Amino acid sequence: MANIVRRLILALLLASAVRAQNQGEGLDVNIRSGIDRAEQAKREHDSAYAQDATQRKRLYFLAHIQEEKNGQNLKKPVDATALAQQLNQALAAQGFHAVKPGQVPDIVITVKYGRGVPPNPYTGFKEPGRPDLSDTGTNGFVAQHKKYVGLNEKFARVFNQEKLIIEVRAWEYPPPKDPKKREKLVWLTTMYVDDPDHRDLNEISAKMLAQGAPYFDHHIDRESEVQIRNLPPEGRVKVGAPEVVPEPKSQ
């Protein structure tokens, strides 16, 4: 009997492992994005400017990609070189161009990735640059605001659970000559997915970036966070009812 129970447990574990291996299937990519407040206001009040792609900062230099370590280990170490290649492809698909020798960039791109709880966009930020973005709050959450009605469930789902996160930032170049002035954060796009215990960021980062890239240098209202669902294909593995196999007779 003990062997039969062990076999049943093993069958269930194997079925769970098969589901976990399908990393890209059923992957819901959540996206937040914000741009500089002054730039957002200009686009809202000048439709011609907003539609003129030549006014956008598109020449970039990728400065660094680094893990945001907070004591929570990723399932596997991330290949930063591969992540950089994926990001360059995603940027190119949206009309951005990496600088060539002798060129001066419009923006400097930095990337953070890791495992953790996404920042709450309804509360203030202490991090330099973040309060200047149009997707963030400044002085905390105001519960009675009509736009916030019904968000309690969303708070519980998003802000209190760990995610796998990729955050892409664009900084204005050149930086201020005055060392006392902060660098200007032009835009920030954050992509995150659930289930960090069973997902390898190496296997899903390309899809996360591909889904998030169309929102680079675009504003998403705080209450209109985008979620892109990647449903599994029609063909899938189905695990039937477990069958009890009798123990072989001892000879």
N, C-alpha and C positions, 0 to 999 in steps of 0.2 A: 504493500500500500504506500509506503514511504516513497518508493521509486516512482509510482504512478503520480503522486502529488508533485514530485520534483519535475516530472516531465510536463505536467500541466502548467506549472509555473514558468518553466523554460519556454513553452510555446507562447504564453502570454507576453513574456519579455521580448521574444523574437518579433512578435507582431508589433509591439511598441517600437522596437528598433527600426523596423521597416518604415513605419510612419515618420520617424524622426529623420531617416535618411533622405526623404523626399524634401530637401531643404527649400527648393524653389516653389513647390506646389502649395497652394493655399496661403501664400505669403502676402500678408497685408502690410503695405508700406505706408506709414504715416509721414506726412510732410508738413513742415512749417516753413514759412519764408517771410522775410521782411527786408525793406530797403531803408535807406536814410530818410528821415522824416521830411527834410526840406525837399529832397528829390521826389518823394511821393506826392507832396503838395503841388509841386510844379507840374507833375504829370497829370494830376487831377484837374488842374485849372487851365492847362494848355494841351488840348487834344492833338494838335499838330506836332508838338514836341513829343508827346507820349508815343505817337505812332512812327516817329522818325528814328529808325534803327541806327542811323549814323551818330546820334547823340549819346548812345550807350557806350560805356567803357568796356571794350572787348579784347584789348591786347593785354595779356596777363603773363605773370611769372609765378610758377609754383614754387613757393619758398620751402615749405616743409609739411610732412605728414607725421603726426605723432599720436601715440596712444594716451588717452586721458586715464591715468591709473588712480583708482580709488579703493583699492583693496579687493575688488571683485575680479577674479580671473576670467579671461575669455576661454572659450572651449579649446581653441588652438591659437598660437601666435599668428598675427596677421602679417602677410607678405606686403610690406609697404611699397615695394617696387611695383608689384602687380596692381595695387590699389591706385598708385600714381598713374599707371597706364590707363586704367579704367576711367579715372577722372578726366584725363586728357581727352579720351574718346568722347566722354559725355559732354565736356565743354565744347569740343569741336562740333558736335552735332547741333549745338545751340548758337553757333556763329562766333564763338570765342576763338582766339588765336594765341598760341604760345609765342613768346618773344623769340626772335632770332638774334644772333650776334650783332651788336651795334644798335639794336632797337631799345627804346625806353618803354617800359610797360605803363599801361593806364592803371592797372590794379595788381596787387600781390595777393595770391591765393594761399591760404593756410587751411589745413584740415586736422580735425581731431576726431578720433574714433574710440569706442570703448563700450563698456557695459555700465549701466547706471539708470537712475531715474531722470527723465527729461526735465529741464527747468520749467517751472510753472509760468506761462506767459501772462498770467493775470496778477502776478505779484512783481514787486520792484526787483531790479538787478543791481548788484554792487559791482559787477564786472565791468571794467572800462569798455565803452563802446556800445554795450547792449541797450542801455536806456534810449539811445538815439535811433533805434530801429522802430519802424512803424508796426511791427508785430508784437511789441512788448508793452507792458504796463509800466507805470512809473511809481505809483504810491500805493499799490496794493489792490486787492479785489473788493469791489463794491457789490454786495449781494443783491441789492434791490434794482440794479440796472436791468432794463428789460431784455437786453441782449444776453444776459447771463442766466435767464430762467431755464431750468431743465438741465443744467450742466453738472449737477451733483454726481450723476452716474458717470459722466465723462471724467470728472476729477478722479473718481475712485479707480476707473479703468486705466487712466493714463499716468496721472501724477504720483501714484503710490505704488507703481509696479516697475520692476527693472526692465530695461529694453537694451537692445543692441543699437548703437547710435553712430551715425556719421554726420559730422557737422562741417560744412564748407563755408569759409568766410572770404570775403573780398575786401581788401584794404586799399584806400586811395594811395596812389604813388605820383610824385614823391611825397614822403612824409613831411610834416611841418618842420620848418627850420628851427623854430623855437622849441628847445627840448622840454619846456614846461607844458607844451600843448600835446594832446593825445592824438594818435593816429586816427584817421577817420575810417570808420567801418562803413563801407558802401552798401553791402548786402550780406545776408546770412541765410543759408538754407540748411535745415536740419531734417534728416531722414532717420526713422527708427522703426524697429520691428519687435514683436513679442518673442517670448520663449528663448531667452539667452542661454539657458542651460542645455538646450538641445540643438542649437543652430551654430554653425561655423561661419563666422563673418566672411572668411575667404570665399565661401561658396555662394554667398548672396549679395556681396558688396556691389558687383557689377549691375545686378538688377535694381538694387536700391538707388544707385547713382543714375541709372538710366531713367528711373521713374521720377527722381527728384530734379534732374537737370532742367526740364522745361520750366521749372519755377525759379531757377537761378535769376537773380536781378528782377524778381517779381514779388509783388506784395500779396500776401494772403491774410485776410482778417483773422484776428485771434479766434473768433467764434466760428470760423469757416475752415478749420484745419482740414487738409485733404487726406483722404485715405484711398489708396489704389489697391484693389483686390486682384490677386493673381490666382484664379481658380484652377484647380487641378484638371488635367486632361480627362477625356472620357474614359480612356483605358487606365485602370488602376488595379492595384493588388487588393483582393478581397480575402479576408481571413474567415474561413468557415467555422462551424461549431467544432470545439475540441473533441477529439476521439480518444478514448481511453484504450491504450494498447496493453494487452496483458503481458505480464512479465514472462520471459522465456523460462521454460521448465529447466530446472537444474539437472545436469546429467550425473 
